Amino acid sequence: MTKTVRLTAAQAMVRYLLAQKTEEGDSFIAGIWAIFGHGNVAGLGEALYPVRDDLPTWRGHNEQTMAHCAIAYAKQSRRRRAMAVTSSIGPGATNMVTAAALAHANRLPVLLIPGDVFANRGPDPVLQQIEDFGDGTVSANDCFRPVSRYFDRISRPEHLLTALPRAFRVLTDPAECGPVTLAFCQDVQAEAHDYPLGFFEPRVWRPRRLRPDLAELEAVAALVTSAKRPVIVAGGGVHYSGATEALRSFAEAHNIPVTETQAGKSALPWDHPLNLGPIGVTGGEPANTVCAEADLVLGVGTRFQDFTTGSWGLFANPLRRLACLNVAAYDAMKHGAAPLVADARVGLEELGAALGGHKAPGGVDGLKHDWFARVDPITAAPEETNALPTDMQVIGAVQRQAGEHTVVMCAAGTMPGELHKLWKAGRPGSYHMEYGFSCMGYEIPGAMGIKMAEPEADVICFTGDGTYMMANSEMATAAMMGVDFTVVVTDNRGFGCINRLQMGTGGAEFNCLLEHAVGGANSAIDFAAHAAAMGATSVKVGSIAELEAALAKRHDIRGPYVVVIDTDPYPSTEPGGTWWEVGVPEVSDRPQVAEARARYEAAKQTQRAD
């Protein structure tokens, strides 16, 4: 007879979470972020309390940013561990939809547990319930369906017996990894069931290392050996697979240069001879020059986002072939690529073995030297002037103060492009960019998540004033919990990045910088005072020299440390980069728009459909 234990559904879920382990013996779910409301406090809240020492529960200030913290933790952990996030029904749940989309775009694991309506429908409509006039099964949580890799609604206690194993299969599967949503009906959380004891036996989840199909391996090896100018595009999958060393060995053995996407940056040290650095719209001339001439583009762990491919206008060689090594067949076959569906590390090792002693002809001598000769002065400390510093000079100041354990991170605005081009990442994992969704508001909670994943790291977060205003509440959480990281706030008084894009497409400056917004002249935000009010140590500096002096003090400060500096919203790094498709109006009264439309149509001719 099967032995059972009587538990509420919420208790059973918590007990199951505790039993899921990594190869190293840690709990796969490192903890749970929770804002309690009527949809989860009585059920899940009560179940979490007795195990708070084994499964920590952390209280945040916003459901979206709690989830951002959890996602950053998973990313910095190379998807080896994850966190859960629970909310009440209603706005608490829908606040997490943006975070779910972010995790989905980036293929990152997070377990979302929003409260849901009453399964018994007794009190319908319950407080905060969204009613569908034509479908009685719908709740607000159905918003999660398109942004979840697995979605389930727990409307009976025994549903957990199938839902939880399915959830963890997705959370730990390299090919299907992404957000899981288990909408947990609030009455069901409190209902009891006799669960089999075997359901709670510890289980170890090991990352699956998919080996390549021999026919695909042979086909891609043939493409490499016949190529005269091959190039590798390294994406985030290189990090998640732990394939950075395999990539270095492969590139060196076969003399193939490497370029890096935003997610792939730091796969090789910046000064490795074969690392040509950033690719694409936010890339540099070494990588983009070689990619434009390449007759074989070999993607490794990349999904070929438009910023990487220059909206598919970058790879200009008419003889160009595309191959892609990716654990997900969906990504491996994009744009007619020859697929090599496999784990990045294993795939590189076996492809290398198939190539034997083959070395690609040609070299890349001089490209990097010329590039750094052009851009290093952009990040150099300026002479003392009354001019506002540039974002590039801010990056230079942080770079000069960075150490072996520094991790820089960002997500949206001006800084992602400038950091991709200019930051010199010395070790794998030292560059953390959320650019799959480029979500404003990720930065501060993301910095906290990175520090929780890598406590020994010196985490430095770049954020603009616009992003800071989007989501800053977890600064108070970090101060409350004593989580150390540094935030550099570059205040250009608005959305400087999009203002430049507006101008670049012929538009008038309008509604981006505060001075061009209704009432913007009245804005006077004191970011240092605001951060201090939430418990951070903060300072505003007036120059690059003062910024460096302030950064030098960060190791002596506990909790979040915020350094604010005013910057010029207009300059950006001119060298490097490539075209990016943004639709320009065909009809406008502005001659600048007509000129931009002509440039757009000319660039559109370089775009490839294959």
C-alpha positions as CSV (number, residue, x, y, z in Angstrom):
1,M,0.0,0.0,0.0
2,T,1.3,3.4,-0.9
3,K,2.4,5.5,2.0
4,T,0.9,9.0,2.1
5,V,1.1,12.2,4.1
6,R,-1.8,14.6,4.5
7,L,-0.8,18.1,3.5
8,T,-2.5,21.2,2.2
9,A,-1.7,21.8,-1.5
10,A,0.4,24.8,-0.5
11,Q,2.4,22.7,2.0
12,A,2.8,20.0,-0.7
13,M,4.2,22.5,-3.2
14,V,6.7,23.9,-0.7
15,R,7.8,20.4,0.4
16,Y,8.3,19.5,-3.3
17,L,10.4,22.6,-4.0
18,L,12.7,21.7,-1.1
19,A,13.3,18.3,-2.5
20,Q,14.5,19.5,-6.0
21,K,18.3,19.5,-6.0
22,T,21.3,20.5,-8.1
23,E,24.3,18.3,-8.8
24,E,26.1,20.2,-6.1
25,G,23.5,19.3,-3.5
26,D,21.9,22.8,-3.3
27,S,18.2,23.3,-3.6
28,F,17.4,24.2,-7.2
29,I,15.0,26.8,-6.0
30,A,17.2,29.1,-3.9
31,G,14.4,30.9,-2.2
32,I,11.0,32.6,-2.9
33,W,10.2,36.3,-3.3
34,A,6.8,37.0,-1.9
35,I,4.3,39.9,-1.5
36,F,1.4,38.5,0.4
37,G,-2.2,39.4,-0.3
38,H,-5.5,37.7,0.1
39,G,-4.8,35.4,-2.8
40,N,-1.7,33.7,-1.2
41,V,-1.2,34.8,2.4
42,A,-3.4,32.2,4.2
43,G,-2.4,29.2,2.0
44,L,1.1,29.6,0.6
45,G,2.2,32.1,3.3
46,E,1.3,29.7,6.1
47,A,3.1,26.9,4.3
48,L,6.3,28.9,3.8
49,Y,6.6,30.0,7.5
50,P,7.8,26.7,9.0
51,V,10.5,26.1,6.4
52,R,11.8,29.7,6.3
53,D,15.3,28.6,7.4
54,D,15.5,26.0,4.6
55,L,13.6,27.9,1.8
56,P,14.1,31.6,2.5
57,T,11.2,33.9,1.9
58,W,12.2,37.4,0.9
59,R,9.8,40.4,0.9
60,G,10.1,42.8,-1.9
61,H,8.3,46.0,-2.8
62,N,7.0,45.3,-6.3
63,E,6.1,42.0,-7.9
64,Q,7.7,42.8,-11.2
65,T,11.0,43.8,-9.7
66,M,11.1,40.8,-7.4
67,A,10.8,38.6,-10.4
68,H,13.6,40.6,-12.1
69,C,15.8,39.9,-9.2
70,A,15.0,36.2,-9.5
71,I,15.7,36.2,-13.2
72,A,19.1,38.0,-12.8
73,Y,20.0,35.4,-10.1
74,A,19.3,32.6,-12.6
75,K,21.2,34.3,-15.4
76,Q,24.3,34.9,-13.2
77,S,24.0,31.3,-12.0
78,R,24.2,30.1,-15.6
79,R,20.7,28.7,-15.2
80,R,22.0,26.1,-12.6
81,R,19.7,27.5,-9.9
82,A,16.6,29.6,-9.9
83,M,14.1,31.4,-7.6
84,A,10.3,31.4,-7.2
85,V,8.1,34.5,-6.9
86,T,4.6,34.5,-5.5
87,S,1.9,37.2,-5.6
88,S,-1.7,37.6,-4.8
89,I,-4.5,37.5,-7.4
90,G,-5.1,40.6,-9.5
91,P,-2.6,43.5,-9.9
92,G,0.0,41.6,-8.0
93,A,-0.2,38.8,-10.5
94,T,-0.4,41.0,-13.6
95,N,2.6,43.0,-12.4
96,M,4.7,39.9,-13.0
97,V,3.7,39.5,-16.7
98,T,6.4,41.9,-17.9
99,A,9.0,39.9,-15.9
100,A,7.7,36.7,-17.4
101,A,8.1,38.1,-20.9
102,L,11.7,39.1,-20.0
103,A,12.5,35.6,-18.9
104,H,10.8,34.1,-21.9
105,A,12.8,36.3,-24.4
106,N,16.1,35.5,-22.6
107,R,15.4,31.7,-22.1
108,L,15.8,32.1,-18.3
109,P,14.1,30.0,-15.5
110,V,11.8,31.6,-13.0
111,L,8.9,29.9,-11.2
112,L,5.9,32.3,-10.9
113,I,3.1,31.4,-8.4
114,P,0.3,33.9,-8.6
115,G,-2.8,33.4,-6.6
116,D,-5.9,32.7,-8.6
117,V,-9.7,32.8,-8.3
118,F,-11.6,30.3,-6.2
119,A,-11.8,27.0,-7.9
120,N,-15.2,26.3,-6.2
121,R,-16.5,29.6,-7.6
122,G,-18.4,30.2,-4.3
123,P,-17.6,33.8,-3.8
124,D,-17.5,34.8,-7.5
125,P,-16.6,37.4,-8.4
126,V,-13.9,37.5,-5.8
127,L,-12.0,40.7,-5.0
128,Q,-9.7,41.6,-8.0
129,Q,-11.2,39.0,-10.2
130,I,-11.3,39.7,-13.9
131,E,-14.5,38.3,-15.4
132,D,-14.6,37.1,-19.0
133,F,-18.2,37.5,-20.2
134,G,-17.9,34.6,-22.6
135,D,-15.5,32.2,-20.8
136,G,-16.0,31.2,-17.2
137,T,-12.5,29.5,-17.0
138,V,-10.6,32.7,-17.7
139,S,-8.8,34.8,-15.0
140,A,-6.3,37.6,-15.0
141,N,-3.6,34.9,-14.9
142,D,-4.3,33.8,-18.4
143,C,-2.2,36.9,-19.4
144,F,0.8,34.7,-18.5
145,R,0.0,32.1,-21.2
146,P,1.9,33.7,-24.1
147,V,4.9,34.6,-22.0
148,S,5.3,31.3,-20.1
149,R,7.1,28.2,-21.4
150,Y,4.8,26.2,-19.3
151,F,1.5,27.3,-17.8
152,D,-0.8,25.4,-15.5
153,R,-3.7,26.3,-13.2
154,I,-3.8,24.4,-9.9
155,S,-7.6,24.0,-9.3
156,R,-7.4,20.7,-7.4
157,P,-4.8,19.7,-4.8
158,E,-3.8,16.5,-6.8
159,H,-3.0,18.6,-9.8
160,L,0.4,19.2,-8.2
161,L,1.4,15.6,-8.8
162,T,1.6,16.3,-12.5
163,A,2.1,20.0,-12.7
164,L,5.2,20.3,-10.5
165,P,7.3,17.6,-12.4
166,R,6.4,19.3,-15.7
167,A,7.3,22.7,-14.3
168,F,10.8,21.5,-13.2
169,R,11.4,19.7,-16.5
170,V,11.0,23.1,-18.3
171,L,12.9,25.1,-15.7
172,T,15.9,22.7,-16.1
173,D,15.7,21.8,-19.7
174,P,18.4,23.7,-21.7
175,A,16.3,23.8,-24.9
176,E,12.9,24.7,-23.4
177,C,14.2,26.7,-20.4
178,G,12.1,29.7,-19.5
179,P,9.4,31.0,-17.1
180,V,6.9,28.6,-15.6
181,T,3.6,29.9,-14.2
182,L,1.5,27.9,-11.8
183,A,-1.6,29.8,-11.2
184,F,-2.7,28.6,-7.7
185,C,-6.4,28.9,-6.9
186,Q,-6.6,30.4,-3.4
187,D,-9.1,28.0,-2.0
188,V,-7.1,25.0,-3.3
189,Q,-3.9,26.3,-1.6
190,A,-5.7,25.5,1.8
191,E,-7.3,22.2,0.8
192,A,-5.7,19.0,2.0
193,H,-4.9,15.8,0.1
194,D,-3.2,12.5,0.9
195,Y,0.0,12.8,-1.2
196,P,2.3,9.8,-1.8
197,L,5.5,10.1,0.2
198,G,7.5,9.1,-2.9
199,F,6.5,12.4,-4.5
200,F,8.7,14.2,-2.1
201,E,11.8,12.1,-2.5
202,P,14.9,14.3,-3.3
203,R,15.5,14.6,-7.1
204,V,18.7,15.8,-8.7
205,W,18.2,17.9,-11.9
206,R,21.3,17.7,-14.1
207,P,21.6,19.9,-17.2
208,R,21.1,17.7,-20.3
209,R,24.0,17.8,-22.7
210,L,22.5,17.0,-26.0
211,R,25.1,15.5,-28.5
212,P,24.9,16.4,-32.1
213,D,23.3,14.3,-34.8
214,L,26.1,12.8,-36.9
215,A,24.6,13.9,-40.2
216,E,24.3,17.5,-39.0
217,L,27.8,17.3,-37.6
218,E,29.2,16.2,-40.9
219,A,27.3,18.9,-42.8
220,V,28.5,21.7,-40.6
221,A,32.1,20.4,-40.5
222,A,32.1,20.4,-44.4
223,L,30.9,24.0,-44.3
224,V,33.7,25.0,-42.0
225,T,36.5,23.2,-43.9
226,S,35.3,24.8,-47.2
227,A,35.1,28.3,-45.8
228,K,37.8,30.9,-46.6
229,R,36.6,33.5,-44.1
230,P,34.6,31.9,-41.3
231,V,33.5,33.7,-38.2
232,I,31.9,32.6,-35.0
233,V,29.0,34.6,-33.3
234,A,29.1,33.7,-29.6
235,G,25.8,34.1,-27.7
236,G,24.5,33.6,-24.2
237,G,24.2,29.8,-24.7
238,V,28.0,29.7,-24.5
239,H,27.8,30.8,-20.9
240,Y,24.8,28.7,-19.9
241,S,26.5,25.6,-21.3
242,G,29.8,26.4,-19.5
243,A,31.4,26.4,-22.9
244,T,33.7,29.4,-22.7
245,E,36.8,27.2,-22.4
246,A,35.6,24.9,-25.2
247,L,35.0,28.0,-27.4
248,R,38.5,29.3,-26.7
249,S,40.1,25.9,-27.6
250,F,38.0,25.6,-30.7
251,A,38.8,29.1,-32.0
252,E,42.5,28.7,-31.4
253,A,42.7,25.2,-32.9
254,H,41.0,26.2,-36.1
255,N,42.0,29.9,-36.4
256,I,38.4,31.2,-36.4
257,P,37.8,34.7,-35.1
258,V,35.0,35.1,-32.5
259,T,32.5,37.9,-32.2
260,E,30.2,38.4,-29.2
261,T,26.5,39.3,-28.8
262,Q,25.3,41.3,-25.8
263,A,24.5,37.9,-24.0
264,G,27.7,36.3,-25.2
265,K,30.1,39.1,-24.2
266,S,32.9,38.0,-21.9
267,A,32.8,34.5,-23.4
268,L,36.5,35.2,-24.3
269,P,38.7,37.8,-22.5
270,W,38.5,41.1,-24.3
271,D,42.3,41.0,-25.2
272,H,42.3,37.4,-26.6
273,P,43.8,37.7,-30.1
274,L,40.8,36.0,-31.8
275,N,38.1,37.9,-29.9
276,L,37.0,40.6,-32.3
277,G,34.5,41.9,-29.7
278,P,31.0,43.2,-30.1
279,I,28.9,42.5,-33.2
280,G,26.0,44.2,-34.8
281,V,24.2,47.5,-34.2
282,T,26.0,48.1,-31.0
283,G,29.2,46.4,-32.2
284,G,32.6,47.5,-33.2
285,E,34.5,47.7,-36.5
286,P,36.6,44.6,-36.0
287,A,33.7,42.3,-35.6
288,N,31.4,44.0,-38.1
289,T,34.1,44.2,-40.8
290,V,34.9,40.5,-40.6
291,C,31.2,39.6,-40.5
292,A,30.5,41.6,-43.6
293,E,33.1,39.7,-45.5
294,A,32.5,36.3,-43.9
295,D,31.5,33.4,-46.2
296,L,30.5,31.3,-43.2
297,V,28.8,32.6,-40.1
298,L,28.8,30.0,-37.3
299,G,26.4,30.9,-34.5
300,V,27.0,29.3,-31.1
301,G,24.3,29.6,-28.5
302,T,22.7,32.7,-30.2
303,R,19.2,33.4,-31.4
304,F,20.4,35.9,-34.0
305,Q,18.4,38.9,-32.7
306,D,18.2,41.9,-35.0
307,F,20.7,43.9,-33.1
308,T,23.2,41.1,-33.7
309,T,22.5,40.7,-37.4
310,G,22.0,44.4,-38.2
311,S,18.4,43.5,-39.1
312,W,20.0,40.9,-41.4
313,G,21.9,43.5,-43.3
314,L,25.3,42.8,-41.7
315,F,26.4,39.5,-43.4
316,A,26.9,41.1,-46.8
317,N,29.0,38.5,-48.6
318,P,26.8,37.1,-51.4
319,L,28.5,33.7,-50.9
320,R,27.7,33.7,-47.2
321,R,26.4,30.5,-45.6
322,L,24.9,30.4,-42.1
323,A,25.3,27.5,-39.6
324,C,24.1,27.5,-36.0
325,L,25.0,25.3,-33.1
326,N,22.2,25.6,-30.6
327,V,20.5,23.3,-28.1
328,A,17.1,24.6,-29.3
329,A,16.1,23.5,-32.8
330,Y,13.9,26.6,-33.1
331,D,17.0,28.8,-32.9
332,A,19.4,26.5,-34.8
333,M,17.3,26.6,-38.0
334,K,16.6,30.3,-38.3
335,H,17.0,32.0,-41.7
336,G,17.9,28.8,-43.4
337,A,20.9,28.0,-41.2
338,A,22.5,24.6,-41.4
339,P,21.5,23.3,-37.9
340,L,23.7,21.6,-35.4
341,V,21.3,20.9,-32.6
342,A,23.5,20.2,-29.5
343,D,24.7,21.5,-26.2
344,A,27.3,24.3,-27.0
345,R,30.1,22.7,-25.1
346,V,29.7,19.2,-26.4
347,G,28.9,20.5,-29.9
348,L,32.1,22.5,-30.1
349,E,34.1,19.6,-28.8
350,E,32.7,17.2,-31.3
351,L,32.8,19.6,-34.2
352,G,36.4,20.3,-33.3
353,A,37.2,16.6,-33.4
354,A,35.5,16.3,-36.8
355,L,37.6,19.1,-38.1
356,G,40.8,17.5,-37.0
357,G,43.8,19.7,-37.7
358,H,42.0,22.0,-40.1
359,K,42.8,25.7,-39.7
360,A,41.0,28.5,-41.5
361,P,43.1,30.6,-43.8
362,G,43.7,34.3,-43.2
363,G,44.0,36.4,-40.1
364,V,42.7,39.5,-38.3
365,D,45.9,41.3,-37.5
366,G,45.6,45.0,-36.9
367,L,41.8,45.2,-36.7
368,K,41.7,45.4,-32.9
369,H,44.7,47.7,-32.6
370,D,43.1,50.2,-35.0
371,W,39.7,49.9,-33.2
372,F,41.1,50.6,-29.7
373,A,43.3,53.4,-31.1
374,R,40.0,55.1,-32.1
375,V,37.8,54.4,-29.1
376,D,40.2,54.4,-26.1
377,P,40.4,58.2,-26.2
378,I,36.6,58.4,-26.0
379,T,36.7,56.8,-22.6
380,A,39.7,58.6,-21.3
381,A,39.5,61.0,-18.4
382,P,38.7,64.4,-19.8
383,E,40.6,67.6,-19.1
384,E,38.8,69.6,-16.4
385,T,36.1,71.7,-18.3
386,N,32.6,73.0,-17.7
387,A,31.3,70.5,-20.3
388,L,29.0,67.8,-19.1
389,P,30.6,64.3,-19.1
390,T,29.6,61.8,-21.7
391,D,28.4,58.3,-21.0
392,M,31.6,57.0,-22.6
393,Q,33.7,58.9,-20.1
394,V,31.6,57.5,-17.3
395,I,32.3,54.0,-18.6
396,G,36.0,54.8,-18.7
397,A,35.9,55.9,-15.1
398,V,34.2,52.7,-14.0
399,Q,36.6,50.6,-16.1
400,R,39.6,52.2,-14.4
401,Q,38.1,51.5,-11.0
402,A,37.1,47.9,-11.8
403,G,38.8,44.9,-10.4
404,E,39.1,41.2,-11.0
405,H,35.8,40.4,-9.4
406,T,33.8,43.3,-10.9
407,V,30.6,42.4,-12.7
408,V,29.0,45.2,-14.7
409,M,25.3,45.1,-15.6
410,C,22.6,47.0,-17.4
411,A,19.5,46.5,-19.5
412,A,18.1,49.5,-21.3
413,G,18.8,53.0,-22.6
414,T,22.1,54.4,-23.8
415,M,24.4,52.3,-21.7
416,P,23.8,48.9,-23.2
417,G,25.1,50.0,-26.6
418,E,28.1,51.9,-25.2
419,L,29.0,49.1,-22.8
420,H,28.8,46.5,-25.6
421,K,31.2,48.5,-27.7
422,L,33.5,49.8,-25.0
423,W,33.6,47.7,-21.9
424,K,36.6,45.4,-21.6
425,A,35.4,42.2,-20.0
426,G,38.2,40.2,-18.5
427,R,36.5,36.9,-17.4
428,P,33.4,34.9,-18.2
429,G,30.4,36.2,-16.3
430,S,31.8,39.7,-15.7
431,Y,29.4,41.3,-18.1
432,H,25.7,40.9,-17.4
433,M,23.3,42.5,-19.9
434,E,19.6,41.9,-20.2
435,Y,19.1,42.8,-23.9
436,G,16.7,40.1,-25.0
437,F,13.8,42.2,-23.7
438,S,15.9,45.3,-22.8
439,C,13.5,46.0,-20.0
440,M,13.7,49.4,-18.2
441,G,13.6,48.7,-14.5
442,Y,15.6,45.5,-14.5
443,E,18.8,47.2,-13.4
444,I,18.4,47.7,-9.7
445,P,16.7,44.5,-8.8
446,G,18.9,42.7,-11.3
447,A,22.0,44.0,-9.5
448,M,20.6,42.6,-6.2
449,G,20.0,39.2,-7.9
450,I,23.6,39.1,-9.3
451,K,25.0,39.8,-5.8
452,M,22.8,37.1,-4.3
453,A,24.0,34.6,-6.9
454,E,27.7,35.6,-6.7
455,P,28.3,37.1,-3.2
456,E,32.0,37.6,-3.8
457,A,31.3,39.8,-6.9
458,D,31.8,43.5,-7.0
459,V,28.5,44.4,-8.8
460,I,28.3,47.7,-10.5
461,C,24.9,48.7,-12.1
462,F,24.7,51.3,-14.8
463,T,21.3,53.0,-15.0
464,G,20.0,56.1,-16.5
465,D,17.6,58.5,-14.8
466,G,14.7,57.3,-17.0
467,T,15.2,53.7,-16.0
468,Y,15.8,54.6,-12.4
469,M,12.4,56.3,-12.3
470,M,10.8,53.2,-13.9
471,A,11.6,50.8,-11.0
472,N,13.7,51.7,-8.0
473,S,11.7,50.2,-5.1
474,E,14.0,47.2,-4.6
475,M,16.7,49.7,-3.5
476,A,14.9,49.7,-0.2
477,T,14.8,45.9,-0.2
478,A,18.6,45.7,-0.8
479,A,19.2,48.2,2.0
480,M,16.9,46.3,4.3
481,M,18.6,43.0,3.5
482,G,22.1,44.5,3.5
483,V,22.9,43.4,-0.1
484,D,26.0,45.3,-1.4
485,F,26.2,46.7,-4.9
486,T,27.0,50.0,-6.6
487,V,24.6,51.9,-8.8
488,V,25.9,54.6,-11.2
489,V,23.0,56.8,-12.2
490,T,23.7,58.9,-15.3
491,D,21.2,61.7,-15.3
492,N,20.7,63.1,-18.8
493,R,17.3,64.4,-17.9
494,G,15.1,62.1,-20.0
495,F,15.3,59.3,-22.4
496,G,18.5,60.3,-24.2
497,C,18.8,57.1,-26.2
498,I,15.4,57.3,-27.8
499,N,15.8,61.1,-28.3
500,R,18.8,60.4,-30.5
501,L,16.9,57.7,-32.4
502,Q,14.0,60.2,-32.9
503,M,16.5,62.7,-34.4
504,G,18.2,60.0,-36.4
505,T,14.9,59.1,-38.1
506,G,14.2,62.7,-39.0
507,G,11.8,63.4,-36.1
508,A,11.7,66.6,-34.1
509,E,12.9,66.4,-30.5
510,F,9.6,65.6,-28.8
511,N,8.5,64.0,-25.5
512,C,11.8,62.1,-24.8
513,L,14.0,64.6,-23.0
514,L,12.2,66.3,-20.1
515,E,12.8,69.7,-21.7
516,H,10.7,68.6,-24.7
517,A,7.9,67.2,-22.6
518,V,4.9,69.0,-21.2
519,G,5.9,70.5,-17.8
520,G,9.4,69.1,-18.1
521,A,11.0,72.4,-17.2
522,N,9.5,71.9,-13.7
523,S,11.3,68.6,-13.1
524,A,14.0,68.7,-10.5
525,I,14.6,65.1,-9.3
526,D,17.3,64.6,-6.6
527,F,18.3,61.0,-7.2
528,A,20.9,61.0,-4.5
529,A,18.4,62.2,-1.9
530,H,15.8,59.7,-3.1
531,A,18.2,56.8,-2.9
532,A,19.3,57.9,0.6
533,A,15.6,58.1,1.6
534,M,15.3,54.4,0.8
535,G,18.4,53.5,2.9
536,A,21.2,53.6,0.4
537,T,24.4,55.4,0.8
538,S,24.5,58.0,-1.9
539,V,26.4,60.9,-3.4
540,K,26.2,63.2,-6.4
541,V,29.4,64.0,-8.1
542,G,30.2,66.8,-10.5
543,S,33.0,65.4,-12.7
544,I,34.7,62.2,-13.9
545,A,37.5,62.7,-11.3
546,E,34.9,63.0,-8.5
547,L,33.2,59.9,-9.9
548,E,36.4,57.9,-9.7
549,A,37.0,59.1,-6.2
550,A,33.5,58.1,-5.2
551,L,33.8,54.7,-6.8
552,A,37.1,54.0,-4.9
553,K,35.1,54.1,-1.6
554,R,32.6,51.5,-2.6
555,H,34.3,48.6,-0.9
556,D,33.9,50.2,2.5
557,I,30.1,50.7,2.2
558,R,27.5,48.2,3.2
559,G,24.3,47.9,1.3
560,P,23.5,49.7,-1.9
561,Y,25.8,52.6,-2.9
562,V,24.4,55.1,-5.4
563,V,26.6,57.6,-7.3
564,V,24.8,60.2,-9.4
565,I,26.4,62.2,-12.2
566,D,24.9,64.5,-14.8
567,T,25.7,63.6,-18.3
568,D,25.3,65.0,-21.8
569,P,22.3,63.3,-23.6
570,Y,23.6,63.8,-27.2
571,P,27.0,62.2,-27.8
572,S,27.4,58.5,-28.6
573,T,30.3,56.5,-29.9
574,E,30.5,57.1,-33.7
575,P,32.9,54.3,-34.7
576,G,31.5,50.8,-35.2
577,G,27.9,49.8,-35.4
578,T,25.7,48.9,-38.4
579,W,22.3,49.5,-39.7
580,W,19.2,48.7,-37.6
581,E,15.7,48.7,-39.2
582,V,13.4,51.2,-37.7
583,G,10.4,52.2,-39.9
584,V,10.7,55.7,-41.1
585,P,7.4,57.4,-42.4
586,E,6.9,57.5,-46.1
587,V,5.0,60.7,-45.8
588,S,5.9,63.7,-43.7
589,D,6.0,67.5,-43.8
590,R,9.5,67.4,-42.4
591,P,12.3,67.3,-45.0
592,Q,14.5,65.6,-42.3
593,V,12.1,62.7,-42.3
594,A,12.2,62.5,-46.1
595,E,16.0,62.4,-46.0
596,A,15.9,59.7,-43.3
597,R,13.3,57.7,-45.5
598,A,15.7,57.8,-48.4
599,R,18.6,56.5,-46.2
600,Y,16.2,53.8,-44.9
601,E,15.2,52.6,-48.4
602,A,18.8,52.5,-49.4
603,A,19.8,50.5,-46.3
604,K,16.8,48.2,-46.9
605,Q,18.4,47.0,-50.1
606,T,21.2,45.4,-48.1
607,Q,18.8,43.3,-46.1
608,R,18.8,39.5,-46.8
609,A,15.8,37.3,-46.6
610,D,17.8,34.1,-46.6
